[in-house]
Every structure is written in structure tokens, then in C-alpha cells.
Amino acid sequence: MELDLLTSPVGLIALSAGVANDVVGWTLLGVSVALAQASSGEVAIYMLLCCVGWALLMVYGIRPLLRRFIRSSLSEASSPSEAQLAVISLLVLVSALFTGMIGIHPIFGAFLAGTILPKEGGYHEKLEMRFAPVIYNVLLPPFFALSGINTNISGLTSGVEWGYVVAVCFIAFVGKVVGGFIAAKLCKIKTRESLTIGILMSCKGIVELIALNIGLQAGIISQETFTIFVVMAVILTGLTQPLVRWLFPMSLRDPHGQIYHSQSDQSLVQSSQSTSDSVLPSAQETSEKNGVRETC
């Protein structure tokens, strides 16, 4: 959003790939938490089956009822009502409570509840605007404070540990950039756009911090590993903006977010736009003259 790429083809591709990446990551993390919390393999399978059953109930049972309730009490232009906010909040809490009771982290239930909310008519955007003040001003600051408390940079005392930091940053960055670049090139996307998509994929967000905190609480990773990955997330996120601005500057973009691959391309497009702008008024004047003649 800060890079003005949200509505461009490059931004939409990176966003869609990021969502798919998060879904796969959440699934694998859920399996890891179930295996870590379970006392035996049978218990882990039971936990996963309960989670899958709850997901099916949410998608095929609760989702249609929720959509019917929202459509019956919401016009297309209005924002979510207080009753709808209460029902959605209750649904999120109940789903989080259930996944917590079966031994999987409550955040999985909340995430699952969010996936079944309707997207038609921009409803999810209106809902986000209603929840945003509470989330960003009340809930997020303590979460980042907790992440900072769990991060013990002073514990990285040896050169070997900082070598791990460099290695993790390098592997995470190169893996995402190369993987995103190859996937984009296979889809016949141009080189500069493919590199931009790869760099955007290397950016870490709040989802990674949530996953790291869950892994730390479940005992899957140690505090040292948590610190290394948090440092990696901060470094790669900080590199994303300057790299994208250098590789995908505003001067090389057209109004639709595509890339001019040379200054001659930019001049050609601008000249064609100016030509079309000069042709349109003359065509309009001609039509007006013809209209005057017909009237006469």
C-alpha cells in the first residue's frame, strides 16, 4: 500500500501469492502445533480431525447462515450494523475458543472465522474500517510489545549465532526472490516485474510474527531461534521498500501499474496518449459541427 502497488498487476500478483503462502503456512503451523501439544500420535490425529471438521462446519454450515443474516440486514451502501459487529465478534471468539479447547492455538479459530466472512460488495472493507481503530490502536501495540519482550538480541553473543542470522537472512531473501522470479517468468511476466514480485514476496509481515510467537509458546522453537527469525523479518521488511522503489520507480510505471522497460517505451506511450488526447477533441468538435448542421 505504501508503494502504491495495491491496484497494479504486480501488486495484485504479489498479494495473491502472499495470501496463498499464508494459508499454506498456517496449515503447516497448525499441524506442527498439534504434533507438539499432543501426547501421542492418536491424539494428534484426533486434534487435526476435529479442526478439519470444525472448518467444514464453518464453511458449509455457518457461512451460508451468516451471509443470509448479513444480506437481510444490510443494504449495499450501508456499513455493518452494531448487531452484525456483535454477531461477527461472537463468531470469532467462539471459533477461537473451540480450536483452543481441542489443543490447537485459538488464533487458528479466529483466522478460520475471518475466511468465511462475505467479500461481495466491499463488505469486508467496510467491516475492516469498523474494526480497524480497535485492532490498530488497542490490540496491535501490546502484541508488538510482547514480540519485543520475547526477542533477546543480547543473547546472540557469539559470532556463530550472528552467522546464523546472516545465513537465515540470505537464504530467506534469495529463496523468496528466486522462487518468485522463476514462478513469474514461467507465467511469461517480464523480467523487471518478475524481480519486483520476488522482492515483494521476501517481505515479512505480522503473520510471520504471529507464527513465530505461536511456535515459541508451543515449544516448537527456542528463544534463540525466535530472536534470529525476528531479526531476519525486520531486516527483510526494511529492505523491501528501497529495493522496490529502485527496481520499480514511479517514472517507469504507466497509470495502470505496468512497467516501461526503457525511456523510449515511456516516450512512445506518452506520445500516443497525447496524440489520442489531441484527436479526441477534434472528433468531438466534428461531431458537434455535424449536430449543428443536422439541426439547421
C-alpha positions as YAML, in Angstrom:
chain: A
units: angstrom
residues:
- id: 1
  name: MET
  ca: [0.00, 0.00, 0.00]
- id: 2
  name: GLU
  ca: [2.84, 2.40, 0.85]
- id: 3
  name: LEU
  ca: [4.37, 1.69, -2.57]
- id: 4
  name: ASP
  ca: [1.13, 2.43, -4.49]
- id: 5
  name: LEU
  ca: [1.13, -1.09, -5.90]
- id: 6
  name: LEU
  ca: [-2.09, -2.41, -4.40]
- id: 7
  name: THR
  ca: [-4.13, -1.90, -7.57]
- id: 8
  name: SER
  ca: [-1.35, -2.67, -10.05]
- id: 9
  name: PRO
  ca: [-0.85, -6.09, -11.69]
- id: 10
  name: VAL
  ca: [2.45, -6.57, -9.86]
- id: 11
  name: GLY
  ca: [0.90, -5.73, -6.51]
- id: 12
  name: LEU
  ca: [-2.14, -7.94, -7.06]
- id: 13
  name: ILE
  ca: [0.02, -10.91, -8.06]
- id: 14
  name: ALA
  ca: [2.28, -10.48, -5.03]
- id: 15
  name: LEU
  ca: [-0.73, -10.04, -2.73]
- id: 16
  name: SER
  ca: [-2.46, -13.15, -4.07]
- id: 17
  name: ALA
  ca: [0.73, -15.19, -3.79]
- id: 18
  name: GLY
  ca: [1.24, -13.88, -0.26]
- id: 19
  name: VAL
  ca: [-2.27, -14.95, 0.75]
- id: 20
  name: ALA
  ca: [-1.68, -18.44, -0.66]
- id: 21
  name: ASN
  ca: [1.66, -18.56, 1.14]
- id: 22
  name: ASP
  ca: [-0.01, -17.59, 4.42]
- id: 23
  name: VAL
  ca: [-2.71, -20.25, 4.04]
- id: 24
  name: VAL
  ca: [-0.11, -22.96, 3.47]
- id: 25
  name: GLY
  ca: [1.98, -21.62, 6.35]
- id: 26
  name: TRP
  ca: [-0.99, -21.56, 8.73]
- id: 27
  name: THR
  ca: [-1.87, -25.14, 7.76]
- id: 28
  name: LEU
  ca: [1.65, -26.40, 8.37]
- id: 29
  name: LEU
  ca: [1.89, -24.45, 11.61]
- id: 30
  name: GLY
  ca: [-1.41, -25.95, 12.79]
- id: 31
  name: VAL
  ca: [-0.09, -29.45, 12.11]
- id: 32
  name: SER
  ca: [3.15, -28.61, 13.94]
- id: 33
  name: VAL
  ca: [1.30, -27.25, 16.98]
- id: 34
  name: ALA
  ca: [-0.98, -30.31, 17.07]
- id: 35
  name: LEU
  ca: [2.01, -32.64, 16.97]
- id: 36
  name: ALA
  ca: [3.84, -30.62, 19.63]
- id: 37
  name: GLN
  ca: [0.87, -30.41, 22.02]
- id: 38
  name: ALA
  ca: [-0.37, -33.99, 21.59]
- id: 39
  name: SER
  ca: [0.80, -36.71, 23.96]
- id: 40
  name: SER
  ca: [0.65, -39.37, 21.25]
- id: 41
  name: GLY
  ca: [0.12, -39.78, 17.53]
- id: 42
  name: GLU
  ca: [-3.51, -40.80, 18.02]
- id: 43
  name: VAL
  ca: [-4.23, -37.61, 19.97]
- id: 44
  name: ALA
  ca: [-2.59, -35.50, 17.25]
- id: 45
  name: ILE
  ca: [-4.75, -37.15, 14.57]
- id: 46
  name: TYR
  ca: [-7.84, -36.56, 16.73]
- id: 47
  name: MET
  ca: [-6.96, -32.87, 17.11]
- id: 48
  name: LEU
  ca: [-6.43, -32.45, 13.37]
- id: 49
  name: LEU
  ca: [-9.68, -34.26, 12.54]
- id: 50
  name: CYS
  ca: [-11.58, -32.03, 14.97]
- id: 51
  name: CYS
  ca: [-10.02, -28.97, 13.36]
- id: 52
  name: VAL
  ca: [-10.92, -30.18, 9.85]
- id: 53
  name: GLY
  ca: [-14.47, -30.96, 10.99]
- id: 54
  name: TRP
  ca: [-14.82, -27.50, 12.51]
- id: 55
  name: ALA
  ca: [-13.52, -25.93, 9.30]
- id: 56
  name: LEU
  ca: [-16.10, -27.85, 7.24]
- id: 57
  name: LEU
  ca: [-18.86, -26.81, 9.63]
- id: 58
  name: MET
  ca: [-17.80, -23.17, 9.37]
- id: 59
  name: VAL
  ca: [-17.64, -23.21, 5.56]
- id: 60
  name: TYR
  ca: [-20.73, -25.26, 4.73]
- id: 61
  name: GLY
  ca: [-22.89, -24.68, 7.79]
- id: 62
  name: ILE
  ca: [-22.24, -21.32, 9.40]
- id: 63
  name: ARG
  ca: [-21.13, -19.40, 6.31]
- id: 64
  name: PRO
  ca: [-24.48, -19.62, 4.44]
- id: 65
  name: LEU
  ca: [-26.39, -18.63, 7.58]
- id: 66
  name: LEU
  ca: [-24.05, -15.70, 8.19]
- id: 67
  name: ARG
  ca: [-24.41, -14.47, 4.60]
- id: 68
  name: ARG
  ca: [-28.19, -14.73, 4.81]
- id: 69
  name: PHE
  ca: [-28.20, -12.76, 8.07]
- id: 70
  name: ILE
  ca: [-25.95, -10.04, 6.64]
- id: 71
  name: ARG
  ca: [-27.90, -9.71, 3.39]
- id: 72
  name: SER
  ca: [-31.19, -9.44, 5.23]
- id: 73
  name: SER
  ca: [-29.98, -6.59, 7.42]
- id: 74
  name: LEU
  ca: [-27.59, -4.67, 5.16]
- id: 75
  name: SER
  ca: [-28.14, -2.52, 2.12]
- id: 76
  name: GLU
  ca: [-25.35, -2.32, -0.42]
- id: 77
  name: ALA
  ca: [-24.30, 1.21, 0.53]
- id: 78
  name: SER
  ca: [-24.62, 0.96, 4.30]
- id: 79
  name: SER
  ca: [-21.91, -0.05, 6.75]
- id: 80
  name: PRO
  ca: [-22.12, -3.05, 9.11]
- id: 81
  name: SER
  ca: [-24.62, -2.51, 11.90]
- id: 82
  name: GLU
  ca: [-23.95, -2.92, 15.61]
- id: 83
  name: ALA
  ca: [-25.84, -6.23, 15.58]
- id: 84
  name: GLN
  ca: [-23.66, -7.55, 12.76]
- id: 85
  name: LEU
  ca: [-20.49, -6.48, 14.55]
- id: 86
  name: ALA
  ca: [-21.69, -8.27, 17.68]
- id: 87
  name: VAL
  ca: [-22.54, -11.48, 15.79]
- id: 88
  name: ILE
  ca: [-19.22, -11.50, 13.92]
- id: 89
  name: SER
  ca: [-17.24, -10.80, 17.10]
- id: 90
  name: LEU
  ca: [-19.08, -13.62, 18.88]
- id: 91
  name: LEU
  ca: [-18.38, -15.97, 15.98]
- id: 92
  name: VAL
  ca: [-14.66, -15.14, 16.07]
- id: 93
  name: LEU
  ca: [-14.48, -15.72, 19.83]
- id: 94
  name: VAL
  ca: [-16.41, -19.00, 19.70]
- id: 95
  name: SER
  ca: [-14.25, -20.30, 16.86]
- id: 96
  name: ALA
  ca: [-11.09, -19.31, 18.73]
- id: 97
  name: LEU
  ca: [-12.41, -20.96, 21.90]
- id: 98
  name: PHE
  ca: [-13.13, -24.22, 20.09]
- id: 99
  name: THR
  ca: [-9.70, -24.53, 18.50]
- id: 100
  name: GLY
  ca: [-8.13, -23.67, 21.84]
- id: 101
  name: MET
  ca: [-10.17, -26.40, 23.57]
- id: 102
  name: ILE
  ca: [-9.03, -29.10, 21.14]
- id: 103
  name: GLY
  ca: [-5.39, -28.18, 21.71]
- id: 104
  name: ILE
  ca: [-4.67, -26.01, 18.68]
- id: 105
  name: HIS
  ca: [-3.90, -22.32, 19.21]
- id: 106
  name: PRO
  ca: [-7.03, -20.09, 19.44]
- id: 107
  name: ILE
  ca: [-5.74, -17.85, 16.68]
- id: 108
  name: PHE
  ca: [-6.42, -20.60, 14.14]
- id: 109
  name: GLY
  ca: [-10.11, -20.45, 15.00]
- id: 110
  name: ALA
  ca: [-10.15, -16.67, 14.66]
- id: 111
  name: PHE
  ca: [-8.37, -16.92, 11.30]
- id: 112
  name: LEU
  ca: [-10.89, -19.52, 10.12]
- id: 113
  name: ALA
  ca: [-13.79, -17.28, 11.14]
- id: 114
  name: GLY
  ca: [-12.31, -14.44, 9.13]
- id: 115
  name: THR
  ca: [-12.08, -16.54, 5.98]
- id: 116
  name: ILE
  ca: [-15.83, -17.21, 5.85]
- id: 117
  name: LEU
  ca: [-16.90, -13.57, 6.02]
- id: 118
  name: PRO
  ca: [-18.55, -12.35, 2.79]
- id: 119
  name: LYS
  ca: [-16.45, -10.31, 0.37]
- id: 120
  name: GLU
  ca: [-19.21, -9.20, -2.01]
- id: 121
  name: GLY
  ca: [-19.98, -5.51, -2.36]
- id: 122
  name: GLY
  ca: [-16.87, -4.48, -0.45]
- id: 123
  name: TYR
  ca: [-18.41, -5.71, 2.81]
- id: 124
  name: HIS
  ca: [-15.06, -6.90, 4.16]
- id: 125
  name: GLU
  ca: [-13.57, -3.44, 3.58]
- id: 126
  name: LYS
  ca: [-16.43, -1.77, 5.45]
- id: 127
  name: LEU
  ca: [-16.03, -4.32, 8.24]
- id: 128
  name: GLU
  ca: [-12.30, -3.67, 8.41]
- id: 129
  name: MET
  ca: [-12.94, 0.07, 8.75]
- id: 130
  name: ARG
  ca: [-15.19, -0.59, 11.75]
- id: 131
  name: PHE
  ca: [-12.73, -2.92, 13.48]
- id: 132
  name: ALA
  ca: [-9.53, -1.09, 12.48]
- id: 133
  name: PRO
  ca: [-9.47, 1.50, 15.31]
- id: 134
  name: VAL
  ca: [-9.71, -1.19, 17.97]
- id: 135
  name: ILE
  ca: [-7.25, -3.53, 16.26]
- id: 136
  name: TYR
  ca: [-4.57, -0.97, 15.39]
- id: 137
  name: ASN
  ca: [-4.84, 1.23, 18.48]
- id: 138
  name: VAL
  ca: [-5.66, -1.30, 21.21]
- id: 139
  name: LEU
  ca: [-4.66, -4.83, 20.19]
- id: 140
  name: LEU
  ca: [-1.59, -4.43, 17.96]
- id: 141
  name: PRO
  ca: [0.63, -2.36, 20.30]
- id: 142
  name: PRO
  ca: [0.58, -4.98, 23.10]
- id: 143
  name: PHE
  ca: [1.24, -7.71, 20.54]
- id: 144
  name: PHE
  ca: [4.32, -5.93, 19.20]
- id: 145
  name: ALA
  ca: [5.40, -5.24, 22.77]
- id: 146
  name: LEU
  ca: [5.12, -8.97, 23.52]
- id: 147
  name: SER
  ca: [7.17, -9.77, 20.42]
- id: 148
  name: GLY
  ca: [9.79, -7.30, 21.59]
- id: 149
  name: ILE
  ca: [9.86, -8.85, 25.07]
- id: 150
  name: ASN
  ca: [10.39, -12.31, 23.60]
- id: 151
  name: THR
  ca: [13.20, -11.02, 21.37]
- id: 152
  name: ASN
  ca: [16.52, -11.26, 23.20]
- id: 153
  name: ILE
  ca: [19.13, -9.77, 20.90]
- id: 154
  name: SER
  ca: [21.64, -9.57, 23.77]
- id: 155
  name: GLY
  ca: [21.51, -13.37, 23.87]
- id: 156
  name: LEU
  ca: [23.19, -13.52, 20.47]
- id: 157
  name: THR
  ca: [26.69, -13.20, 21.85]
- id: 158
  name: SER
  ca: [28.85, -15.41, 19.68]
- id: 159
  name: GLY
  ca: [29.94, -14.95, 16.10]
- id: 160
  name: VAL
  ca: [28.36, -18.28, 15.23]
- id: 161
  name: GLU
  ca: [24.91, -17.04, 16.28]
- id: 162
  name: TRP
  ca: [25.26, -13.88, 14.20]
- id: 163
  name: GLY
  ca: [26.47, -16.08, 11.37]
- id: 164
  name: TYR
  ca: [23.15, -17.90, 11.68]
- id: 165
  name: VAL
  ca: [21.38, -14.54, 11.39]
- id: 166
  name: VAL
  ca: [23.25, -13.71, 8.18]
- id: 167
  name: ALA
  ca: [22.65, -17.18, 6.77]
- id: 168
  name: VAL
  ca: [18.93, -17.12, 7.57]
- id: 169
  name: CYS
  ca: [18.55, -13.65, 6.04]
- id: 170
  name: PHE
  ca: [20.42, -14.70, 2.91]
- id: 171
  name: ILE
  ca: [18.52, -17.97, 2.44]
- id: 172
  name: ALA
  ca: [15.12, -16.36, 3.14]
- id: 173
  name: PHE
  ca: [15.78, -13.45, 0.78]
- id: 174
  name: VAL
  ca: [17.33, -15.41, -2.07]
- id: 175
  name: GLY
  ca: [14.79, -18.22, -1.75]
- id: 176
  name: LYS
  ca: [11.80, -15.91, -1.99]
- id: 177
  name: VAL
  ca: [13.28, -13.66, -4.70]
- id: 178
  name: VAL
  ca: [14.50, -16.53, -6.89]
- id: 179
  name: GLY
  ca: [11.34, -18.57, -6.32]
- id: 180
  name: GLY
  ca: [9.06, -15.63, -7.05]
- id: 181
  name: PHE
  ca: [11.13, -14.63, -10.07]
- id: 182
  name: ILE
  ca: [11.08, -18.12, -11.60]
- id: 183
  name: ALA
  ca: [7.35, -18.54, -10.99]
- id: 184
  name: ALA
  ca: [6.63, -15.15, -12.55]
- id: 185
  name: LYS
  ca: [8.84, -15.86, -15.57]
- id: 186
  name: LEU
  ca: [7.06, -19.19, -16.10]
- id: 187
  name: CYS
  ca: [3.86, -17.15, -16.31]
- id: 188
  name: LYS
  ca: [5.53, -15.05, -19.03]
- id: 189
  name: ILE
  ca: [5.85, -11.91, -16.89]
- id: 190
  name: LYS
  ca: [8.65, -9.53, -17.88]
- id: 191
  name: THR
  ca: [11.97, -9.59, -16.07]
- id: 192
  name: ARG
  ca: [11.69, -6.34, -14.11]
- id: 193
  name: GLU
  ca: [8.17, -7.18, -12.97]
- id: 194
  name: SER
  ca: [9.24, -10.71, -12.01]
- id: 195
  name: LEU
  ca: [12.08, -9.39, -9.85]
- id: 196
  name: THR
  ca: [9.71, -6.93, -8.20]
- id: 197
  name: ILE
  ca: [7.29, -9.74, -7.37]
- id: 198
  name: GLY
  ca: [10.13, -11.79, -5.89]
- id: 199
  name: ILE
  ca: [11.27, -8.89, -3.70]
- id: 200
  name: LEU
  ca: [7.71, -8.24, -2.52]
- id: 201
  name: MET
  ca: [7.39, -11.92, -1.61]
- id: 202
  name: SER
  ca: [10.50, -11.64, 0.58]
- id: 203
  name: CYS
  ca: [8.81, -9.03, 2.78]
- id: 204
  name: LYS
  ca: [7.77, -10.34, 6.19]
- id: 205
  name: GLY
  ca: [4.66, -9.11, 7.95]
- id: 206
  name: ILE
  ca: [2.60, -9.53, 11.06]
- id: 207
  name: VAL
  ca: [1.61, -13.07, 10.03]
- id: 208
  name: GLU
  ca: [5.22, -14.19, 10.40]
- id: 209
  name: LEU
  ca: [5.44, -12.59, 13.85]
- id: 210
  name: ILE
  ca: [2.24, -14.32, 14.92]
- id: 211
  name: ALA
  ca: [3.54, -17.67, 13.67]
- id: 212
  name: LEU
  ca: [6.84, -17.17, 15.49]
- id: 213
  name: ASN
  ca: [5.08, -16.30, 18.76]
- id: 214
  name: ILE
  ca: [2.85, -19.37, 18.45]
- id: 215
  name: GLY
  ca: [5.87, -21.56, 17.75]
- id: 216
  name: LEU
  ca: [7.66, -20.13, 20.79]
- id: 217
  name: GLN
  ca: [4.66, -20.65, 23.07]
- id: 218
  name: ALA
  ca: [4.18, -24.22, 21.83]
- id: 219
  name: GLY
  ca: [7.83, -25.04, 22.41]
- id: 220
  name: ILE
  ca: [8.47, -25.73, 18.73]
- id: 221
  name: ILE
  ca: [11.30, -23.18, 18.54]
- id: 222
  name: SER
  ca: [13.67, -21.84, 21.18]
- id: 223
  name: GLN
  ca: [14.02, -18.21, 22.20]
- id: 224
  name: GLU
  ca: [17.33, -18.01, 20.34]
- id: 225
  name: THR
  ca: [15.70, -19.26, 17.14]
- id: 226
  name: PHE
  ca: [12.79, -16.88, 17.71]
- id: 227
  name: THR
  ca: [15.20, -13.95, 18.01]
- id: 228
  name: ILE
  ca: [17.09, -14.93, 14.86]
- id: 229
  name: PHE
  ca: [13.90, -15.11, 12.82]
- id: 230
  name: VAL
  ca: [12.54, -11.83, 14.21]
- id: 231
  name: VAL
  ca: [15.79, -10.06, 13.29]
- id: 232
  name: MET
  ca: [15.53, -11.60, 9.82]
- id: 233
  name: ALA
  ca: [11.92, -10.40, 9.46]
- id: 234
  name: VAL
  ca: [12.85, -6.86, 10.47]
- id: 235
  name: ILE
  ca: [15.84, -6.70, 8.09]
- id: 236
  name: LEU
  ca: [14.00, -8.09, 5.07]
- id: 237
  name: THR
  ca: [10.97, -5.88, 5.67]
- id: 238
  name: GLY
  ca: [13.23, -2.84, 5.89]
- id: 239
  name: LEU
  ca: [14.93, -3.75, 2.60]
- id: 240
  name: THR
  ca: [11.69, -4.22, 0.66]
- id: 241
  name: GLN
  ca: [10.67, -0.58, 0.16]
- id: 242
  name: PRO
  ca: [14.02, 0.82, -1.05]
- id: 243
  name: LEU
  ca: [14.61, -2.16, -3.35]
- id: 244
  name: VAL
  ca: [11.15, -1.94, -4.92]
- id: 245
  name: ARG
  ca: [11.40, 1.85, -5.33]
- id: 246
  name: TRP
  ca: [14.76, 1.39, -7.06]
- id: 247
  name: LEU
  ca: [13.64, -1.50, -9.27]
- id: 248
  name: PHE
  ca: [10.06, -0.30, -9.91]
- id: 249
  name: PRO
  ca: [10.18, 3.55, -9.77]
- id: 250
  name: MET
  ca: [7.16, 5.71, -10.47]
- id: 251
  name: SER
  ca: [8.92, 7.18, -13.51]
- id: 252
  name: LEU
  ca: [8.86, 3.78, -15.23]
- id: 253
  name: ARG
  ca: [5.23, 2.97, -14.49]
- id: 254
  name: ASP
  ca: [2.23, 3.74, -16.62]
- id: 255
  name: PRO
  ca: [-1.09, 4.73, -14.96]
- id: 256
  name: HIS
  ca: [-2.13, 1.05, -14.83]
- id: 257
  name: GLY
  ca: [0.93, -0.06, -12.88]
- id: 258
  name: GLN
  ca: [2.80, -1.69, -15.76]
- id: 259
  name: ILE
  ca: [6.49, -1.01, -16.34]
- id: 260
  name: TYR
  ca: [8.19, 0.92, -19.12]
- id: 261
  name: HIS
  ca: [11.31, -1.08, -19.89]
- id: 262
  name: SER
  ca: [13.12, 1.91, -21.40]
- id: 263
  name: GLN
  ca: [12.79, 5.64, -21.73]
- id: 264
  name: SER
  ca: [11.82, 5.14, -25.39]
- id: 265
  name: ASP
  ca: [8.87, 2.99, -24.27]
- id: 266
  name: GLN
  ca: [7.80, 5.75, -21.90]
- id: 267
  name: SER
  ca: [8.11, 8.40, -24.62]
- id: 268
  name: LEU
  ca: [6.18, 6.22, -27.06]
- id: 269
  name: VAL
  ca: [3.30, 5.67, -24.64]
- id: 270
  name: GLN
  ca: [3.22, 9.33, -23.62]
- id: 271
  name: SER
  ca: [3.23, 10.45, -27.26]
- id: 272
  name: SER
  ca: [0.40, 8.03, -28.08]
- id: 273
  name: GLN
  ca: [-1.56, 9.35, -25.12]
- id: 274
  name: SER
  ca: [-1.00, 12.95, -26.21]
- id: 275
  name: THR
  ca: [-1.98, 12.02, -29.77]
- id: 276
  name: SER
  ca: [-5.19, 10.41, -28.55]
- id: 277
  name: ASP
  ca: [-5.89, 13.46, -26.40]
- id: 278
  name: SER
  ca: [-5.44, 15.73, -29.44]
- id: 279
  name: VAL
  ca: [-7.57, 13.51, -31.67]
- id: 280
  name: LEU
  ca: [-10.46, 13.25, -29.24]
- id: 281
  name: PRO
  ca: [-11.23, 17.00, -29.08]
- id: 282
  name: SER
  ca: [-11.13, 17.26, -32.88]
- id: 283
  name: ALA
  ca: [-13.50, 14.31, -33.20]
- id: 284
  name: GLN
  ca: [-15.76, 15.88, -30.62]
- id: 285
  name: GLU
  ca: [-15.72, 19.21, -32.47]
- id: 286
  name: THR
  ca: [-16.55, 17.41, -35.73]
- id: 287
  name: SER
  ca: [-19.50, 15.65, -34.13]
- id: 288
  name: GLU
  ca: [-20.72, 18.93, -32.68]
- id: 289
  name: LYS
  ca: [-20.48, 20.60, -36.11]
- id: 290
  name: ASN
  ca: [-22.38, 17.74, -37.69]
- id: 291
  name: GLY
  ca: [-25.00, 18.08, -35.00]
- id: 292
  name: VAL
  ca: [-25.32, 21.77, -35.73]
- id: 293
  name: ARG
  ca: [-25.68, 21.09, -39.45]
- id: 294
  name: GLU
  ca: [-28.38, 18.48, -38.81]
- id: 295
  name: THR
  ca: [-30.22, 20.95, -36.59]
- id: 296
  name: CYS
  ca: [-30.03, 23.60, -39.27]
...
